[in-house]
Amino acid sequence: MPSHKTFIIKKKLAKKIRQNRPIPYWIRMRTDNTIRYNAKRRHWRRTKLGF
């Protein structure tokens, strides 16, 4: 990834950073909740973004 990024690429990277986090703890504490973890977590070395 070059140091000079276009604004579109920078926006996409920012979105992927926001998506790549664990679910908040209060979501797990809700009643009748079956979500235990974020199934779409991405590791920077295992899975690349593809752009």
BARONU-118753 format. One line per 8 residues: their letters; for each residue z, x, y of C-alpha. Coordinates in pm, 1 decimal. Example, Ala and Ser with C-alpha at 12.3 -4.5 7.8 and 13.67 -1.06 7.14 Angstrom:
BEGIN
AS = 780.0 1230.0 -450.0 ~ 714.0 1367.0 -106.0
end
This chain:
BEGIN
MPSHKTFI = 0.0 0.0 0.0 ~ -108.1 163.9 327.2 ~ 133.3 192.6 614.4 ~ -109.7 11.2 846.3 ~ -112.9 -342.9 710.8 ~ -305.4 -641.7 835.5 ~ -97.8 -931.3 962.3 ~ -212.6 -1159.6 678.5
IKKKLAKK = -97.8 -909.6 414.0 ~ 231.0 -863.5 599.0 ~ 292.3 -1238.8 599.6 ~ 219.1 -1259.5 226.6 ~ 456.0 -971.9 153.5 ~ 727.8 -1138.9 359.5 ~ 687.3 -1461.1 161.4 ~ 710.6 -1273.4 -168.1
IRQNRPIP = 1029.3 -1101.7 -49.0 ~ 1180.7 -1442.3 27.9 ~ 1077.6 -1579.7 -312.1 ~ 1213.9 -1282.6 -504.3 ~ 1584.1 -1358.3 -481.0 ~ 1841.2 -1526.8 -704.3 ~ 1918.4 -1893.5 -661.4 ~ 2215.0 -1973.8 -435.1
YWIRMRTD = 2545.6 -2012.2 -615.8 ~ 2606.0 -2363.2 -477.8 ~ 2292.7 -2492.3 -653.6 ~ 2448.7 -2390.7 -986.5 ~ 2771.8 -2567.4 -893.2 ~ 2603.9 -2905.2 -838.5 ~ 2666.0 -3188.9 -1078.4 ~ 2426.8 -3226.7 -1374.4
NTIRYNAK = 2249.3 -2904.3 -1290.7 ~ 2044.4 -2726.3 -1557.0 ~ 1905.9 -2441.5 -1343.5 ~ 2086.8 -2122.0 -1438.6 ~ 1866.2 -1855.0 -1284.4 ~ 1541.6 -1802.0 -1096.3 ~ 1271.3 -1799.0 -1363.5 ~ 1013.3 -1658.2 -1120.0
RRHWRRTK = 1198.7 -1338.0 -1034.4 ~ 961.6 -1040.7 -1006.6 ~ 1043.3 -676.0 -1066.6 ~ 858.5 -436.3 -837.8 ~ 762.9 -200.9 -1117.3 ~ 685.7 -441.3 -1402.6 ~ 471.9 -701.3 -1224.3 ~ 247.9 -626.2 -929.0
LGF = 142.8 -881.5 -670.9 ~ -229.3 -827.1 -705.8 ~ -340.5 -788.2 -345.6
end
